[in-house]
Structures are given as C-alpha cells and as structure tokens.
Amino acid sequence: MQKLAYHLDKSAPLPLYEQLYQQIKTAIHRQELQLGDRLPSKRKLCQYLHISQNTVESAYDQLIAEGYVESHPRRGFYVCFQAELDFPQTAAVLQKMPANPPLVRPQFDFNPNAIDTVHFPFQQWKKSGQGLYHSASQHLLPLDAAQGDLDLRQQIADYLAAARGIHCQAAQIIIGAGVEYCIQHLILLFNQLYPDRPFYYGMEHYGYPKVEKILQLYQKPIIKLPLNAQYQLDLDFLFRQPVNIAYVTPSNVYPFGQVIPISQRQALLEWAEAQPCRFIIEDDYDSEFRYKGKPIPALKSLDKQHKVIYLGSFSKLLMPSLRLTFMILPPALLDLYQHYCACFHCPISRFEQYRLARFIQHGYFEKHLHRMRKIYRKKMELLCQLLAPYKHKISYYGEHSGFNLLIELLTETRSTETLLGLAARQKIKLYPIDYPQRRLFSLGFGNLSERQISEGLAALLAAWEIKAP
C-alpha cells in the first residue's frame, strides 16, 4: 500500500515542499519505503494532503536530484535507493535518527537574521576580559542583583541616552537572556497587575514568531495587526480592537522596513494613555543600522506617561550567542517586578556582563557599531545596484536599514513553492514572505561577503530565468 500519511504544517516557516521531501527521505532511510516501492502519483498525493501539485513536484524533483527516487515515463515514481546497502545500521540506531534529517548546507544562505561574523572585534573583546579570572575578580563569584550587573545597566542607560534619546535610570533596566525571557516576565507582571481580566496582545502581522509562540503557550489571545496600503501599521484597525498590549517595532516594521512616522507614534502613545491597562512593548531591533540619515529616535524617547516598555538586544549589535537582552520598565511595573519577580536571578554570567560593560565603557562598542554600519551599508548598496537592471521585473523595499532587502517579483506567475524549489536546486536558501497574491522574498546579506552577494544573486536570477532587458 502506498504511503500517503505525511504531516505538513502550513504554519511552519519551512516550505511545504521541503517538509514533504524530508519526510519521504526519512521514510526511505528508515526502510518504511524500500527499493522498488512506488510513490503515490503527484495528483493523488496533492489531493490527499490538500496541497498544490507544484509542491509535490518540487519535493519529487529534489528526491530525484539526490538519487533517492527515479521517474519511469507513464509508470510513475519509484524508490531507487536501498538504505541498508549504503548505511548498515541496527534497528536501535535507526530509531535514534531524527525525524527531519538536515538538508545539504546551502552554498548561498540569504538569512535575514544572520550577522557579519568576519569583522567581529575579537581583540577588543579579549582586552575587555583581561584580568577577569584573577583573584581580584572574586567579587564576581557570588550572585549579583536579580536585575543584572549594575555597572552594565549603567553603561546601557548611558548608551541609550546618547544613541536612542532614551533617558532612564539604571534601576529601571532588567538584563535577560533573549527577548523570550523578557516576554515571559512581562506576561507574569500583567497577570499580577490585572488578575481578573483577560489581556489581549496585538502583534504586527509579520512580527517576531517566537514572541507569538510564547504568547500562545501561555494561552494569551493574540490579535494580528495588518499593514495599510503604505505598508505602515494599520493604527485604525488597532484602535477598533480590544488590545491591551501592543507589541510593535516602530523603527523597522517588518517586512517592508518602514518607519512609523511621528504623527502615528503620537497617536499610538495617545492610544496607550487613554486607559490604565494599556501598554506598548517597543522592540527596537535593527534600529542602529540605518543607512539614510541618522537612526530614528526610539518611541520610548517620546513616552511622557510611562506607557512604553522598551526591549533592546545585543544579538544584532554584537553577537547572537551572547544571549543578552534588556528591557526598561516604567516605574509602576518596576515596583511590581521587584515585588513578584525578585526570585528570578539574572541568567547571564556575571563575568560576561562585566566584560560587556567594560567593552562599552572603553569605547569599543561604539567603534564597532560605526564600522559595521559602513560595512552593511556597502553590502546593501551593492545588492540594490545588482538589482537595478531588473527593475522591470523586480521591485525592492527596505533599502535604508537592516540586514535584509525585501524583493518582489512583479510579473511572476509561478508559485512560491516552485520558485523556492528552483533556488534550492542551485543550493540557494531563501526566506519567502507569505503575502496574498504577491511573490515576496527577504534577501538577508549580513553574513555574506560582497562576492557571495554577487554570485548568489546571479545564481538565483539564472535559476529563475530572469534576464536584464
């Protein structure tokens, strides 16, 4: 009997054709599908799984390209790989195999979340840690304040005042391990602040998926906030909803990279000030990497009524592996935090906090930002220049900030799955944006060299058969 029961998650970021390809490949390795077994027809499988025939075709094409399956004209698709011949394994070993074995590493990965790792200032980072592990550093061995190292919090407060226009006290800053850590603590605070009423969370339609997942795990109602015709946050929609907490990215609205203008920022603050149970969570990611004019002041810098909770991170500014984020709490929430969350000690090593504080204090951090802003600007300009000859077929957005450029295929009739499959055959990893009736892809360039950007884009355009006029 032909295997039809594959589980495809349409809400997952992994394209459907990749999910199907991985599951068939795993079934072959586990010998659930054996040499000579016939696969279901494309039509039969797409009807059973309620997916497009292009999705099945892309998965089958990848399996054929890797030698797992072969096509017999007018007969169908057959398994042509016998797992036990090339990989003699016991049943116990086979049971330990992951459900989704990793794909071959792409040659060009346009990951919008990757940073440039080549130009990290290792020498300055090393200097900032000199002397940390001598006997004179014994004061770093005990637990510190639950909110994090005071020296680091003071350095962050000084940096925010100079770079983001935010004036706060070090006592208002909470050091955490990732935005997820901060969000979980905020959920606990809101539960204590208004225990008898449900809190509705508003998130940008293309907001941070991990934050959305955490809210779902805590069973919090989420209202997705759409974009308007100008690709801005639709505030009129927000004002009509029973939202209490608005999680927004005012300096870089994903995926079009728009900045919320001052008029809308004032309107958003007025919305929060209208009711005591309303707050704004400002995620200020990518704000420092702006390539036209100066960085936009944070929404928090306009907050006079203490309604904005500011989230910042060193993941993009320095390195993701540091896992160091921070949030600024308004005074009312700070009192609540110190009462209910004092049992949570800062999860970041005191040694790493102290090293980062010295890194900022010695001016290394500011120099690193200036240098990386120039490097990323150069990469962005190169990508735009390479796309210029194809403006009759490709538009792009968000060229003034961030590590990625959003491109749109204007005259494309092929499905997103087909376009992803064509790119995957050339070992190109893409990140599509699910936007109705449009073919949008986020091209990240953070961890690509200028040569890789040029070669990767050329390979992508060739795979899609897009030519300059």
N, C-alpha and C positions, 0 to 999 in steps of 0.2 A: 504493500500500500504506500502510495506517495506521501511524503511528509509535507503537511500544509500548515501545521500549527506553529507559526513563528510569532513572537510577541514584539510588536513595533510600537514604540512610544512616540506619538506625534508631537508631544510637548517637549521632548528632549532636544538639546542643541545638536546632537549628532544626526545628520541627514538620514532619511528613511532608507535610502539605498545602501548606506553604509551599515545600518543596523541589520538589514536583511542579509547582506554579503557576509558580515561577521558571523551571524548565526548559522548560515549554511556551511561556512568554512569550519566552524566549531563542530557541527554535526558530522562532517567528514572526518575530522581528526579523532572524534570520539567513536568513530565507526558506526554511528547511527545511520549514516549514509555510506554505503560501501561501493567498491569498484564495480562499475557497470550499472549501478542504480540509476533509474531515470528520474529526473527532476520534473515537477509539475510544469505544464506549459505556462508561458507568460500570462496568457489570458486567464487561465484557471486560477493562478496564484493571485493576480491582481483583483479578481472577483472575490476570492476568499478573504483576502486581507483588507479589501476596500482601499486599495492604493492604485496609483496610475500605472499604466503599462510601461511608461518610461522609467519609473522607479525600479521595476523588476528587471527591465532590460539593462539598466546601469549596473545593478548587482550581478547579473549573469555575465555581463561583459568583463567585469573585474575578475570574476572567478575563472573565466576562460583565459584572460590575460596572465593569470598566475598559475595556470596549469591544473586547476582543480576539476574543471568541467570542460567538456568539448561538445560542440554542436554538430549534429548529424542532420543534413538537409532533409526536410519533410518527415523527420522522425522525432526530433526533439533534442533535449539536453541531457547528457549522461556524465556521471562521475567517472573521471579517468585517473584518479589518484587513490592509491591504496595505502592507508596510513601506517599499517603495521610493517610494511616493507621498508619504509624510509625512517620510521620513528618507532623502533621496537620498545614498547613500554608496557608495564604491567597495568592491570586494571586499576590498582590503587593509585598509580601515577596519573592515569587518565582522569580519575575522579578529581584530582587536585588541579587540573587545568582550569584556567579562568574561563568564565562563560563567554567573555569577549576578548580573545587574544588581540594584542595591539597590532595596528596596521603597520606596514612598512613606513619607516620615517620619511616624511616628505622632503624633497630637495628644497622647495620654497614654501615656507610656512608664513602666510600673511596674518599672523596672530595679532589682533588689535590690542591685546593685553600684555604683550611681550615688551621688555625694555632693552635698551642697548647695554650689553654686558661687557663689551670690549673696552669701553672708556671709563670703567669704574675706577675711582682713585684709591687703589689698594694701599699705596704707600702712605697716603694721608690717613686712611682708616687704621692702618697699622700704628702710625705715630700716635693717634688718639688713644690707642690702647696700651701704650708703653707704660710700664710701672703698675698696671692694674693687678698683676698677680704677684706682687711683692708683699712682704709682711705689713708694709704700711697701708695696704688696702684691706686690712682685716675689718674695717668698718663696713665694708660691702658684704660681709658674710651673713649677718642677720637679715631677717625680713625688714623691709622698709615700709613706708606708709602705703596703705592699701591702694591709694590713687596713683602710685608710681613715684619714682625718684624726684625729689623736689627740685634739684638742680636742672634736670631735664625739663621739667614742667616750666621752670622759669625761662629757660632758653627758648622753648616753644612759644611761650607768651611774648617774648621779645621779638621773635621772628614774625609772628602773626601781626604784631603791631606795625612792623616795618613793611612787610610784604603783602599783607591782605587787608590792612586797615582795621583790624580787629583789636580792640582794647579790652583785655580781660585780666583777671588775677590768676596766678599760678594755682591757687586753691580751687579754681573752677575747672581745671583740666584733669581728665581721667585718662590714664595710659592703659591701653588694652592690646590684645593680640588679634588684630583683624577687625574689620567692620562688623563681622558677625558677632564678636564678643560684645561690642558696644550695643548693638541692636538688642541682644538678649537682655542686657541690663536695663535698657530703656523700656522694654516690654514689662519687666518686673516693676519698674518705677510707676508706669502708667496704671498697672493693676492696683498698686497701693494708693495712688492718687485719687482714682475714681473706681473703687472696687465694685460698685453697684450698677455700672453702666457699661455697655459694650463700646469699645473703641474701634472706629473704622479707620483703616490706614489707606491713604491714597498714594499710589506709586505711578511714576511715568510708565507709559505702555511698554517702553523698551528699557525699563530700569534694571537695576542690578539683580540678576536672577537669584543669587544666593540670599539676598535680603528677603526676596519674595518667598523663597523656600522656608526660611526660618519663621516668617510670619505664618505660613501655612502649618508648620509643625506645631506652633503654639495656638493653632486654630483661631487666628485673628482674621476677621473679614477684611478683604482687600478690594479696593475699587481702582481699576486701572484708568489712568488719566491719559486721554488721547492727545495727539498733536493737532493743531489747527492748520489752515491752508498755508500758513507761513512757516510751518514746521516748528512752531513755538508750542509751549504747554498751553492747552486749552483751559484757561482760568475760568471762563464762563461755565464750562462743564463742572469744574471743581466746586464752584460756588453753589451749584444746584444739588450737590451730593452731601450726604451726612458724614463727611470726612472729619475726623478729629486731628489726625496726624498726617501731614503731607510730607512725603519723602521725595525730595527734589534735588536736581543738580543744576543750579542756576547758571553756572559759568560754562557749562558744556552739556547741553541737552542731547542725549544720545537718540538716534544715530547721526543726525544731521549736523551736530556740532554747533547748534545755535546758542546764543547768549540771551538769557531772559533780560529784556531792556528795563531801564529804571522805572518806567511807568508801571509795568507789570510787577516789578519787585515791590513797589509801594502798595499795589493792590493786594499782593499776596500777604504782605505784612498786616494790612488792614483787615484782611480776612481772618488772620490768626488772632488779632487783637479784639475781634468782635465778641469772642466767647472765651471764658477762662479755661475751658477744656481743650482748646486748640493749640497745637504747636507745629512748628516746621522743623524737619530734620534736613539740614543742608549738607549734602555730600559734595565736598569741594575737590573731587578728583580731577587731575589733569589741569588744574587752574593755573599753575605756574608756567605751563608750556603753551604760551600764546605767541604767535609769530607776526601779528599785526598790531602795533601799538603796545601799550602796557597791559599787564594782567588785569582783568576786571576785578574791582573790589568785591569782596565776599558779601553775600546777603546779610550775614551776621553783622557786618560793619554798619548797616543801616538800622539794626534792631535796637530800638529805644525802650521797648516794653518787655524785653527779655522773653521773647516767644520763639527764638531760633536756637536750636541745638546744632552745634557745628561739629561735623565729622571731618577729620583730616587723617592722612596716611603718608607713611614714608615708602610705601611699596613702589610707586611710580617715581617719586622724587629721588630715591636712593636704591633700594633693593627689596623685592617682594619677600625674600627669605628672612628678613629681619622681623617680619610679622609685627610691626609696631604701628599702631594707630592711636589716635587720641580723640577725645570729644570734649567740648566745652558745654557745661551745663548752666542754665540760668539759675539764679540764686534759689528760687523756690524748689527746683528739682535737686539742686545740690544738697540742700538740707535733708531732703527725703533720701537721697543716695547715701549720705553719711549715716543716716539712721538705720536704713534697711540693708544696705549693701556693704557695710564695713567688714562683713565676714569674708568678702571676696578680696583676696590679695592680688596685686598686680601679677599677671602671668609671665611678664618679661623679666629675664635675668637682670639683676641689678648691675652686673658688670657691663652688659650690653647697653643698658640705659645710660650708665655713666660714660661709656665710650662715645655714644651718640651725643651726649651733652657736650663733651669736650670737642667733638668733631664740629659741632655748630659754633661753639664758643671761639674756636681758633680760626674761624672764617672759612674752613674747608668746604662746608656745606654750601655757602653762598657762591663760592667759586665753581663748585661742581654744577650747580644749577645754571649759572651763566654759560658754562661750557656746553652743557647738554642741550640748552635751549638753541644754541647756534648749530649744533650737530643735527638735532631733529628738524630745525627749520630748513637746513640744507637738503635733508632727505625728502621732506615734504615738497620743497620746490622742484626737486628732481622728478618726483612722481608726477606732479602736475605738468611739468614740461613734457614728459614722455607721453602723457595722455592727450596733450594739446592737438596733435594731428588727427585724433579720432573723435573730436567734439561733435561730429555729425552723428555718431553712434553711441558715445559715452559722455554722460554728464558726471560731475563730481561735486561733493559738498563737504564742508568742514575743513577747508584747507588752511584756516587761520589758527588752528590749535590742535593739540593732542598728538597721539601716535598713530592715528589711522585716518584714511581718506575713504569716504563713502562714495562708491561709484554706482551709476545706474546705466543699464543697457537700454537705450531708448527704443530701438526698433526690434528687439528680440522677441521671438515667438516661442522659442524652445523653453521647456520648463526649467525651474531652478535645479531640480534633481539631475536633469540631463546636463546642464552646464557644470554642475559640481562633478559629475562623472567624467566629463571630458577633461576637466582640470586634474582630477585625481589620476587619470591615466598618464599624465605628464609629471606625476609626483608633486602636484601643487595643492596645498591645503588652503581652502577658502572658508570664509565665515559669512554665510548669507544672512540677510535681514528679511524676516517674514512680513512683507508689506503688500497689501492687496493689489493685485494686477500690476505689480512692478517688480523688476529684476534688480535687486539691490545687494551689493556685497561690500563688506567692510574690509578694506585692504590695510592691514597693520604693517608698519615698517620699522618698528622700534628696534628689533634685534636683527635686522637685515643690513648688510653693507650696501653702499651705493651700487656696487657691481651686482650684488644679488637682486636689488630692486630692479635694475635694468634688465638683467637676464630673466628674472622671474616674470616680469610683466610681458616681455617679448614672448616667452613660452606660453603664457596664459592667452594672449591675443592670438597666437598661432593655433592653440588648441580650440579656441572659439571661432577661428577662421574670420577674424575681424581685421580688415586691412584699411590702411590710410587711403584717402581718395587720390 
